[in-house]
């Protein structure tokens, strides 16, 4: 990952200083990094004694982020034209307005984006700090906080460790070029963040029903592209029976990608009669963001997602066709 430069620090500081109030928003269906990044920005705004609101369309499905739902509004409150002119919009962990979901009209605000996704695509007038080599958006915000506000206390360090841990699979996804990431982590631990407690918090507390559903997903998985691709799916009936709280998709991807010869795994969920969400994961050399982008999604080289119109039975052959071009 790249270290935040003095120029980037000054760009962000100038943006904060030039507005009276702020809207902080992340992508819909948030994960730990999205939540941690929003809260991290709020620490900087509080340092400057700036007013702000945090928005997220939800849903807050994951067990580990459920407690944060109360901190976020689901919809932008009414704002006069003068208020909109004096308010800055900070988008974290995504670069496209449409990925924030149904939170209200966010167009027209002076906007700053902090993101780490490879598929980042934003208008040229937006101010940005985008680093696809960063393992998490919250790592960029941690550096901004430390450079602008000073050392972290234990509470703030815990927040940043939460986001970093979730987006790195508790450091499983890091490679030999990650020394700076561990240096950031060391500062969090010195400030009082506890890695053992964080691991138990992220991986524990899953409902028994999620284990039953995991068995169904594994049983339903099929291999394609000479065994290099595995796809499984969840029906609306599955969701109704087992609920949608506390999913453990990370464990599902681990199980599928650990199979000999498998280079990519896809999980689809039929959300409504005519729409699906999907998750894409891969081993080192396969860029799943390319495939996710074909279906209106995006993300990282080895971890991407999508939300699109369609049915599982028609999406699977379309996804297999795209993967056949790169596998």
C-alpha positions in Angstrom: 0.0 0.0 0.0 1.0 3.6 -0.5 1.6 6.0 2.4 -0.6 9.1 2.4 1.3 12.0 1.1 1.6 15.5 2.5 -0.3 16.8 -0.6 -3.2 14.3 0.1 -3.3 15.4 3.8 -3.5 19.0 2.8 -6.2 18.3 0.2 -8.4 16.5 2.8 -7.7 19.2 5.5 -8.7 21.9 3.0 -11.9 20.1 2.2 -12.8 19.8 5.9 -12.0 23.4 6.6 -14.0 24.8 3.7 -17.4 23.4 4.8 -19.6 23.9 7.8 -21.2 20.5 7.9 -20.8 17.0 6.3 -22.6 13.9 5.1 -20.5 10.7 5.5 -21.8 7.8 3.5 -20.6 4.3 2.5 -21.9 1.6 0.2 -25.2 -0.2 0.8 -25.1 -3.6 2.5 -22.1 -2.4 4.5 -19.2 -4.5 5.8 -16.8 -3.8 8.6 -14.5 -1.7 6.5 -17.3 0.5 5.3 -18.5 1.0 8.9 -15.0 1.6 10.3 -14.2 4.1 7.5 -17.3 6.1 8.2 -16.7 6.2 11.9 -13.0 7.0 11.3 -14.0 10.1 9.2 -16.3 11.1 12.0 -13.3 11.2 14.4 -11.6 13.7 12.1 -14.8 15.8 11.9 -15.2 15.8 15.6 -11.5 16.9 16.0 -12.5 20.0 13.8 -15.8 20.4 15.8 -17.7 20.0 12.5 -21.4 18.9 12.4 -22.1 15.7 10.4 -24.5 12.9 9.8 -23.7 9.4 8.7 -25.9 7.7 6.1 -26.2 4.1 5.1 -29.0 2.4 3.2 -28.3 -1.0 4.9 -29.3 -3.7 5.4 -27.0 -4.3 8.4 -27.1 -8.1 8.0 -23.7 -9.1 9.5 -23.6 -9.9 13.2 -20.4 -7.9 13.8 -21.9 -4.7 12.4 -25.4 -4.9 13.8 -24.6 -2.7 16.9 -23.5 0.2 14.6 -26.9 0.5 12.8 -28.1 3.1 15.3 -25.3 5.5 14.4 -26.6 5.8 10.8 -29.5 7.5 9.2 -31.1 5.5 6.3 -32.2 8.6 4.4 -30.9 12.1 3.9 -33.0 14.7 5.8 -34.5 17.7 4.1 -31.9 20.3 3.4 -32.4 23.9 2.1 -30.4 25.0 -1.0 -28.1 27.1 1.2 -27.4 24.1 3.5 -26.6 21.9 0.5 -24.1 24.5 -0.7 -22.3 24.6 2.6 -22.2 20.9 3.2 -19.5 18.5 2.1 -20.1 14.9 1.0 -17.5 12.3 2.0 -18.0 8.9 0.3 -15.9 6.1 1.8 -15.2 2.5 0.6 -16.8 3.1 -2.8 -16.6 5.6 -5.6 -20.0 5.6 -7.3 -23.1 7.3 -6.0 -25.3 4.4 -7.2 -23.5 2.0 -4.8 -24.7 4.0 -1.8 -28.3 2.8 -2.5 -31.5 4.6 -1.7 -30.4 7.2 0.7 -31.8 10.3 -1.0 -30.4 12.8 -3.6 -26.7 13.1 -3.1 -26.0 14.8 -6.4 -24.6 18.4 -6.4 -22.7 18.3 -3.2 -19.0 19.2 -3.1 -17.6 15.6 -2.8 -14.5 13.9 -1.5 -14.0 10.1 -2.0 -11.7 7.9 0.0 -11.6 4.4 -1.5 -9.4 1.4 -2.2 -11.4 -0.5 -4.9 -9.8 -1.3 -8.2 -13.0 -0.6 -10.1 -13.3 3.0 -8.7 -15.1 5.1 -11.2 -16.0 8.7 -10.2 -16.6 12.0 -11.9 -13.4 14.1 -12.5 -14.7 17.0 -10.4 -14.7 14.9 -7.3 -11.7 15.2 -5.0 -10.2 11.8 -4.2 -7.8 9.6 -2.3 -8.0 6.3 -4.1 -5.4 3.6 -3.6 -6.3 0.1 -4.9 -3.1 -1.3 -3.2 -4.5 -0.5 0.2 -6.1 -3.5 1.9 -8.9 -1.4 3.4 -10.3 2.1 3.1 -10.1 2.5 6.8 -6.3 2.2 6.6 -6.2 5.3 4.4 -8.5 7.1 6.9 -6.3 5.9 9.8 -3.3 7.6 8.2 -5.3 10.7 7.6 -6.4 10.8 11.2 -2.8 10.2 12.6 -1.4 12.9 10.3 -4.1 15.5 10.9 -5.2 14.8 14.5 -2.4 13.0 16.1 -2.0 9.6 18.0 -5.0 7.3 18.4 -6.5 6.3 21.7 -7.7 2.7 22.4 -11.3 3.3 21.2 -10.3 4.7 17.9 -7.6 2.1 17.4 -10.2 -0.6 18.0 -12.4 0.8 15.3 -9.6 0.9 12.7 -8.5 -2.7 13.6 -12.1 -3.8 13.1 -12.3 -2.5 9.6 -8.8 -3.7 8.6 -9.4 -7.2 10.1 -12.7 -7.7 8.2 -11.3 -6.6 4.8 -8.1 -8.7 5.1 -9.7 -11.8 6.3 -7.8 -11.2 9.5 -4.7 -10.7 7.5 -5.0 -13.9 5.4 -5.2 -12.0 2.2 -2.0 -10.0 2.7 1.2 -10.8 0.7 4.9 -10.0 0.9 4.3 -6.3 -0.1 2.3 -5.6 3.1 5.0 -4.4 5.5 3.3 -1.0 5.8 0.0 -2.6 6.7 1.6 -4.4 9.6 3.2 -1.2 10.7 -0.2 0.5 10.8 -1.5 -2.5 12.7 1.4 -2.3 15.2 0.4 1.3 16.0 -3.2 0.1 16.6 -2.1 -2.6 19.0 0.2 -0.2 20.8 -2.7 2.2 21.2 -4.7 -0.6 22.9 -6.5 -2.6 20.2 -6.7 -6.3 21.1 -6.3 -8.7 18.1 -7.5 -11.8 20.0 -10.7 -10.1 21.2 -11.2 -8.7 17.7 -10.9 -12.1 16.0 -13.5 -13.6 18.4 -15.8 -10.7 17.9 -15.7 -11.0 14.1 -15.9 -14.8 13.9 -18.1 -15.6 16.8 -21.8 -15.2 17.6 -23.1 -16.8 14.4 -26.6 -18.3 14.6 -26.9 -22.1 14.4 -29.1 -21.7 11.3 -26.1 -20.3 9.4 -24.3 -23.6 9.8 -27.3 -25.5 8.4 -27.4 -23.1 5.5 -23.7 -23.5 4.9 -24.2 -27.2 4.5 -26.9 -26.6 1.9 -24.7 -24.2 0.0 -21.8 -26.7 -0.1 -24.1 -29.5 -1.2 -25.5 -27.3 -4.0 -22.1 -26.2 -5.3 -21.2 -27.2 -8.9 -17.8 -27.0 -10.7 -17.4 -25.4 -14.1 -14.5 -24.5 -16.5 -12.7 -27.8 -16.1 -13.2 -27.6 -12.3 -11.5 -24.2 -11.9 -14.7 -22.4 -11.0 -17.3 -23.3 -8.3 -20.7 -21.7 -8.1 -23.4 -22.1 -5.5 -26.6 -20.2 -4.7 -29.3 -19.4 -2.2 -32.9 -19.3 -3.1 -35.6 -17.0 -1.7 -37.0 -20.1 0.1 -33.6 -20.6 1.8 -33.6 -17.0 3.0 -37.2 -17.4 4.3 -36.4 -20.6 6.2 -33.0 -19.7 7.6 -33.2 -15.9 7.7 -30.7 -13.4 6.4 -29.0 -12.4 9.7 -25.4 -13.3 10.6 -24.3 -14.8 7.3 -20.9 -16.4 7.2 -20.0 -16.2 3.5 -16.3 -15.9 4.3 -16.3 -19.5 5.7 -18.2 -20.6 2.5 -15.5 -19.1 0.2 -12.7 -20.6 2.3 -14.3 -24.1 1.9 -14.7 -23.8 -1.8 -11.4 -22.2 -2.6 -9.5 -24.7 -0.5 -10.5 -27.5 -3.0 -7.8 -28.8 -5.2 -7.8 -27.1 -8.7 -10.4 -24.4 -7.8 -9.3 -20.9 -8.7 -12.5 -18.9 -8.3 -15.8 -19.2 -6.4 -19.1 -17.5 -6.8 -22.1 -17.3 -4.5 -25.4 -16.0 -5.8 -28.5 -15.1 -3.8 -32.0 -14.6 -5.3 -33.0 -11.5 -3.4 -36.4 -10.9 -5.2 -38.2 -12.6 -8.0 -36.2 -10.5 -10.5 -32.9 -9.5 -8.8 -29.8 -11.2 -7.4 -26.7 -10.3 -5.5 -23.5 -12.1 -5.9 -20.1 -12.5 -4.4 -16.9 -13.4 -6.3 -13.6 -14.7 -4.7 -10.5 -16.0 -6.3 -7.0 -17.2 -5.8 -4.0 -15.0 -6.6 -3.9 -14.6 -10.4 -7.6 -14.5 -11.2 -9.1 -11.0 -11.4 -12.8 -11.5 -10.5 -13.5 -7.7 -10.6 -13.4 -8.1 -14.4 -16.4 -10.5 -14.3 -18.2 -8.6 -11.6 -18.0 -5.5 -13.7 -19.9 -7.2 -16.5 -22.9 -7.5 -14.2 -22.8 -3.9 -12.8 -20.6 -4.8 -9.8 -16.9 -4.4 -9.0 -14.4 -4.4 -6.2 -11.0 -6.0 -5.8 -9.0 -8.4 -7.9 -9.6 -11.3 -5.6 -12.9 -10.2 -3.9 -15.8 -8.4 -5.7 -19.5 -8.2 -5.6 -22.5 -7.3 -7.7 -26.2 -6.6 -7.5 -28.2 -7.1 -10.7 -31.5 -7.9 -12.3 -32.1 -11.5 -13.2 -32.6 -15.0 -11.9 -30.0 -17.5 -10.6 -30.8 -20.0 -13.4 -30.0 -17.5 -16.2 -27.2 -15.7 -14.4 -25.1 -18.9 -13.8 -24.5 -19.7 -17.5 -23.8 -16.0 -18.2 -21.2 -15.9 -15.4 -19.7 -19.2 -16.5 -19.3 -17.7 -20.0 -17.4 -14.7 -18.7 -15.2 -16.8 -16.5 -14.4 -19.1 -19.4 -12.6 -16.1 -21.0 -10.1 -15.7 -18.1 -9.8 -19.3 -16.7 
